[in-house]
Amino acid sequence: MNFLLNAASSLYGKAVAWRNHRFDEGLTRIDRAEVPVISVGNVSAGGTGKTPFTQALVRLLQEKFPKERSAIVSRGYGRTTRGGLVVSNGAQILVPDANRAGDEVLLHALTLAGTPVIVHEKRFEGSRMAVRDCGATCIVLDDGFQHRHLHRDLDIVLIDAATLENTNLLPAGRLREPLHSLPRADVVCFMNGAKPQDTFHAVYSLLRADTLVLTAEVRATRLTNSITNQAVPPNTRVCGVSGIANPMRFHASLQEKSMEIASALVFSDHVRYNLRHVRQIVQTAQSHKISVIATTEKDLVKLRAFSDIFASAGLTLAVLPIRCTIDQGKDAFCERVSVLLSPR
């Protein structure tokens, strides 16, 4: 099995290298948007905190550069639609269906008031929609490190401890491309306790001399009733329900908030919940005599459609929001962005 995985990783690596070579040598076209583009991405497959970091970045832009109108552009992973959609124009949500918009995209739209959110598998076309239809003066490209068809003016890569623990490419490891792709990054952010000083030889030697290094932490706030927004009391027995890349971190956060995980259901990342899933959740909770379903923000945007079923079963649907804080390098980062957004 290891031989097959390593062989598959080798083939995958050659395909990635060939693709990057074509971009590096100008053999594949790169389009430039009408406005500056800040990309948030990673070199690993999910679970690094990209969604909360993207939201923290947008909030930072709103706070420090209030004259700018930032818009998020994403491919809308896992959505059932194709082409371009304005999920939110900043004033109202136009596509409230997570299946049509994508769960992370709809979460951005619900969480970031005043921020346009656009999906398009061709991110350059998405950036044009953001400028033309929403008046964007800056694009935040969600999960953009591998999407090289769109030129980016500031490339941010997130790295967590798990990324550094297993540096094998998919499918043997978690890496979407090798660490020696990091020289493309203008900013590298070490997430969730990954310590840059402990990884000097593994990462620092790969970075450009002008690469800015940040650290950031994703922290849970409090478990709240999704209907009333009231806090769930400590030591409550809950059924943890998640369909995310890193469910163990979600479980750890629940325990840090003094919740007793009496049962847990883990579904695939970006799962499209249906009645079968909901019945499984209800039956599991009732069999363990649990009255609170604890879930993530990303899952809530999909599970909320079944609120009546949970309510009729006597179950409370509760959510554990998470927020990202940039702990180190924020001032230097704002200076970089200020130069980027200076009068054009």
Helices and strands as residue ranges (DSSP letters): H 2-24, E 37-42, H 50-64, E 70-74, E 85-88, H 98-101, H 103-111, E 117-119, H 123-134, E 138-142, E 154-159, H 161-165, G 179-184, E 187-191, G 196-199, G 204-206, E 212-220, E 224-225, E 237-242, H 247-256, E 260-266, H 275-287, E 292-296, H 297-303, G 304-306, H 307-312, E 316-320, E 322-328, H 330-340
